[in-house]
Amino acid sequence: MTTLFLDCENGRRIAYRAHEGRSGLTYVWLSGFMSDMTGTKVMELEAWAKAEGHGFLAFDYSGHGESGGAFEDGTISAWREDALQTINACTQGDLVLVGSSMGGWMALLSALALQDRVKGLVLIAPAPDFTDKLMWPEFSEAAKAEIMEKGVHLRPSEYGDPYPITKGLIEDGRGWNLLDAPIAFDGPVRILQGVCDPDVPWQHAMRLVDTMTSGDLVFHLIKDGDHRLSRPQDIDRLKAVCSEISGVVEQ
C-alpha cells in the first residue's frame, strides 16, 4: 500500500500505511528499536490482515524509517506518543496490537493508555523495560560513564553500523518500566519467544506471564528461534496466533 504521512500536533511527521477492514477489528503493528514498517513480518501480517478482512495499521516511529526526526532525539516517551497519536488518528473501533521487541513495550504502554479499545495483544520477543533491565546492565563501566558524562555512546550492532544510545533514552526509559508491578490487561495475550534470542533472553519475556493480569495468556517458546522470528515457520506461527486472537475476540 501507499505510504502516507501524518502531521502530528507536536510537529512530528509520521509515515504510515493503513487500510480499513470489514471485520470491525484492526491489527496495529508496532516495530522494534531501530526497525521500520518494511520488515518481513509486518509485510506478511499486512497481507494476512487484508486477506482476512481485518483493518491494518503500521507506522515508523520518529527517527525511524520514512518518518521525520533524528533517531538520537528519540525516547520511550516520544515513541509512545508517536504510537498513540497515530493509532488515534488512523484507526477506529476495536484493536489488536502486535508488537515486536521494543514494539512489545510500546504495545503494552499503548494498551494501558487506550484501555477498552484494545481487545488482544500479540507480542514477539517482547522487550519491556529493555533500556533499564537489558541494555544498561550490559554496558561496560566506560560506556556508562560516556553516556552520563558526554550524553551519548555509540553501541556496536550485529545488524549494521554502531548506533547512538543517549542519556535521555536511558533516563526517560526508567519512567516507563512495567515489569515491577502487575500489568492490568484482561484480554487474550499471545507471546512468541525464541530460546536462541541473543537480544531478549527468553527469561525476560517470560516475566510477562507472572506480571500480566490476563488469564488468557499463552507463551510460545521456540527452541531454535532467534530474535527476529522471521523464518517461514515463524511467520506461519505469527499468523496462526493472530487468527486465534481474532476468534477469541469475535466470540
C-alpha positions as semicolon CSV with decimal commas, in nm:
position;residue;x (nm);y (nm);z (nm)
1;M;0,000;0,000;0,000
2;T;0,098;0,362;-0,044
3;T;0,292;0,529;0,236
4;L;0,105;0,824;0,383
5;F;0,218;1,090;0,630
6;L;0,056;1,217;0,948
7;D;0,150;1,565;1,066
8;C;0,112;1,547;1,444
9;E;0,025;1,832;1,677
10;N;0,372;1,806;1,833
11;G;0,534;1,882;1,497
12;R;0,648;1,530;1,416
13;R;0,577;1,380;1,073
14;I;0,493;1,011;1,095
15;A;0,498;0,775;0,795
16;Y;0,228;0,508;0,797
17;R;0,032;0,256;0,592
18;A;-0,329;0,171;0,669
19;H;-0,638;0,010;0,532
20;E;-0,986;-0,044;0,669
21;G;-1,136;-0,391;0,701
22;R;-1,486;-0,530;0,707
23;S;-1,450;-0,729;1,030
24;G;-1,452;-0,428;1,263
25;L;-1,114;-0,534;1,404
26;T;-0,788;-0,353;1,322
27;Y;-0,442;-0,503;1,370
28;V;-0,174;-0,249;1,459
29;W;0,193;-0,331;1,405
30;L;0,446;-0,178;1,647
31;S;0,805;-0,212;1,530
32;G;1,117;-0,274;1,731
33;F;1,409;-0,049;1,822
34;M;1,573;0,082;1,503
35;S;1,325;-0,115;1,290
36;D;1,067;0,014;1,045
37;M;0,749;-0,091;0,867
38;T;0,922;-0,257;0,570
39;G;1,029;-0,577;0,750
40;T;0,924;-0,927;0,651
41;K;0,693;-0,986;0,948
42;V;0,499;-0,664;0,909
43;M;0,454;-0,706;0,532
44;E;0,335;-1,065;0,577
45;L;0,097;-0,966;0,857
46;E;-0,039;-0,679;0,649
47;A;-0,120;-0,916;0,362
48;W;-0,278;-1,164;0,606
49;A;-0,499;-0,896;0,765
50;K;-0,618;-0,775;0,427
51;A;-0,699;-1,129;0,313
52;E;-0,891;-1,196;0,636
53;G;-1,092;-0,874;0,611
54;H;-0,928;-0,700;0,906
55;G;-0,811;-0,343;0,918
56;F;-0,439;-0,282;0,946
57;L;-0,202;-0,004;1,052
58;A;0,177;0,011;1,050
59;F;0,394;0,317;1,104
60;D;0,750;0,434;1,166
61;Y;0,837;0,600;1,494
62;S;1,003;0,941;1,468
63;G;1,368;0,898;1,374
64;H;1,290;0,563;1,212
65;G;1,224;0,463;0,853
66;E;1,045;0,731;0,650
67;S;0,926;0,936;0,947
68;G;1,081;1,271;1,029
69;G;1,317;1,345;1,315
70;A;1,656;1,221;1,427
71;F;1,696;0,880;1,589
72;E;1,920;1,018;1,864
73;D;1,642;1,255;1,974
74;G;1,412;0,961;2,042
75;T;1,296;0,841;2,383
76;I;1,040;0,591;2,508
77;S;0,811;0,885;2,588
78;A;0,841;1,020;2,233
79;W;0,784;0,686;2,063
80;R;0,489;0,607;2,289
81;E;0,342;0,943;2,191
82;D;0,401;0,862;1,822
83;A;0,216;0,534;1,867
84;L;-0,084;0,683;2,045
85;Q;-0,121;0,979;1,810
86;T;-0,100;0,759;1,500
87;I;-0,339;0,494;1,635
88;N;-0,594;0,755;1,742
89;A;-0,572;0,942;1,412
90;C;-0,572;0,644;1,176
91;T;-0,798;0,380;1,334
92;Q;-1,145;0,340;1,475
93;G;-1,304;0,070;1,685
94;D;-1,151;-0,245;1,829
95;L;-0,778;-0,314;1,807
96;V;-0,529;-0,598;1,836
97;L;-0,178;-0,467;1,897
98;V;0,112;-0,670;1,756
99;G;0,449;-0,563;1,895
100;S;0,795;-0,691;1,811
101;S;1,084;-0,645;2,060
102;M;1,062;-0,280;2,173
103;G;0,728;-0,281;1,995
104;G;0,610;-0,520;2,265
105;W;0,683;-0,248;2,521
106;M;0,504;0,005;2,301
107;A;0,206;-0,232;2,267
108;L;0,178;-0,271;2,643
109;L;0,206;0,104;2,705
110;S;-0,049;0,173;2,432
111;A;-0,291;-0,087;2,568
112;L;-0,275;0,073;2,912
113;A;-0,349;0,414;2,758
114;L;-0,621;0,305;2,514
115;Q;-0,790;0,069;2,762
116;D;-1,116;-0,078;2,627
117;R;-1,027;-0,030;2,260
118;V;-0,750;-0,293;2,277
119;K;-0,904;-0,639;2,268
120;G;-0,590;-0,850;2,233
121;L;-0,210;-0,847;2,228
122;V;0,041;-1,045;2,022
123;L;0,397;-0,992;2,147
124;I;0,706;-1,115;1,959
125;A;1,026;-1,131;2,169
126;P;0,876;-0,856;2,387
127;A;1,127;-0,621;2,546
128;P;0,952;-0,406;2,806
129;D;1,196;-0,213;3,026
130;F;1,482;-0,305;2,791
131;T;1,672;0,022;2,833
132;D;1,695;-0,029;3,210
133;K;1,689;-0,407;3,254
134;L;1,865;-0,536;2,940
135;M;2,073;-0,261;2,782
136;W;2,212;-0,069;3,080
137;P;2,342;-0,374;3,276
138;E;2,532;-0,494;2,967
139;F;2,727;-0,172;2,923
140;S;3,086;-0,155;3,045
141;E;3,166;0,098;3,313
142;A;3,343;0,304;3,045
143;A;3,030;0,307;2,827
144;K;2,810;0,404;3,121
145;A;3,046;0,688;3,208
146;E;3,044;0,807;2,847
147;I;2,664;0,816;2,843
148;M;2,636;1,002;3,171
149;E;2,923;1,246;3,107
150;K;2,906;1,303;2,730
151;G;2,538;1,223;2,679
152;V;2,583;0,954;2,414
153;H;2,759;0,623;2,345
154;L;2,789;0,451;2,007
155;R;2,687;0,092;2,063
156;P;2,814;-0,175;1,819
157;S;2,544;-0,368;1,636
158;E;2,533;-0,711;1,477
159;Y;2,286;-0,571;1,222
160;G;2,485;-0,273;1,085
161;D;2,673;0,039;1,189
162;P;2,705;0,140;1,556
163;Y;2,408;0,340;1,681
164;P;2,377;0,614;1,943
165;I;2,246;0,538;2,291
166;T;2,175;0,864;2,466
167;K;2,147;0,965;2,828
168;G;1,797;1,088;2,750
169;L;1,688;0,746;2,624
170;I;1,821;0,565;2,931
171;E;1,686;0,809;3,189
172;D;1,348;0,851;3,020
173;G;1,303;0,475;2,985
174;R;1,317;0,425;3,361
175;G;0,995;0,623;3,393
176;W;0,808;0,370;3,179
177;N;0,922;0,044;3,341
178;L;0,638;-0,209;3,363
179;L;0,778;-0,535;3,495
180;D;0,800;-0,437;3,861
181;A;0,422;-0,429;3,916
182;P;0,112;-0,602;3,776
183;I;0,020;-0,502;3,421
184;A;-0,358;-0,466;3,409
185;F;-0,487;-0,619;3,086
186;D;-0,765;-0,876;3,076
187;G;-0,783;-0,958;2,704
188;P;-0,614;-1,253;2,531
189;V;-0,234;-1,234;2,506
190;R;-0,006;-1,446;2,289
191;I;0,373;-1,430;2,326
192;L;0,621;-1,573;2,074
193;Q;0,978;-1,607;2,202
194;G;1,293;-1,778;2,075
195;V;1,528;-1,963;2,311
196;C;1,824;-1,862;2,090
197;D;1,742;-1,491;2,108
198;P;2,068;-1,301;2,182
199;D;1,892;-0,969;2,242
200;V;1,592;-1,056;2,460
201;P;1,655;-1,361;2,682
202;W;1,351;-1,584;2,700
203;Q;1,351;-1,544;3,079
204;H;1,293;-1,170;3,034
205;A;0,990;-1,227;2,814
206;M;0,868;-1,496;3,050
207;R;0,831;-1,235;3,326
208;L;0,519;-1,112;3,149
209;V;0,343;-1,438;3,233
210;D;0,351;-1,354;3,603
211;T;0,322;-0,977;3,560
212;M;0,017;-0,955;3,334
213;T;-0,328;-0,993;3,487
214;S;-0,479;-1,167;3,181
215;G;-0,595;-1,521;3,247
216;D;-0,587;-1,599;2,873
217;L;-0,212;-1,575;2,814
218;V;-0,019;-1,832;2,611
219;F;0,362;-1,828;2,596
220;H;0,508;-1,998;2,287
221;L;0,875;-2,084;2,347
222;I;1,051;-2,175;2,022
223;K;1,363;-2,379;2,094
224;D;1,552;-2,293;1,774
225;G;1,406;-1,943;1,738
226;D;1,622;-1,629;1,720
227;H;1,530;-1,266;1,794
228;R;1,376;-1,182;1,461
229;L;1,149;-1,487;1,428
230;S;1,109;-1,412;1,058
231;R;1,161;-1,759;0,907
232;P;0,867;-1,902;0,709
233;Q;0,767;-2,126;1,000
234;D;0,785;-1,828;1,237
235;I;0,563;-1,621;1,007
236;D;0,314;-1,907;0,990
237;R;0,311;-1,925;1,369
238;L;0,253;-1,549;1,392
239;K;-0,041;-1,565;1,155
240;A;-0,184;-1,860;1,347
241;V;-0,181;-1,681;1,682
242;C;-0,328;-1,366;1,522
243;S;-0,607;-1,580;1,377
244;E;-0,658;-1,737;1,720
245;I;-0,684;-1,391;1,878
246;S;-0,945;-1,294;1,618
247;G;-1,151;-1,598;1,706
248;V;-1,141;-1,519;2,078
249;V;-1,221;-1,151;2,032
250;E;-1,505;-1,206;1,788
251;Q;-1,686;-1,469;2,000
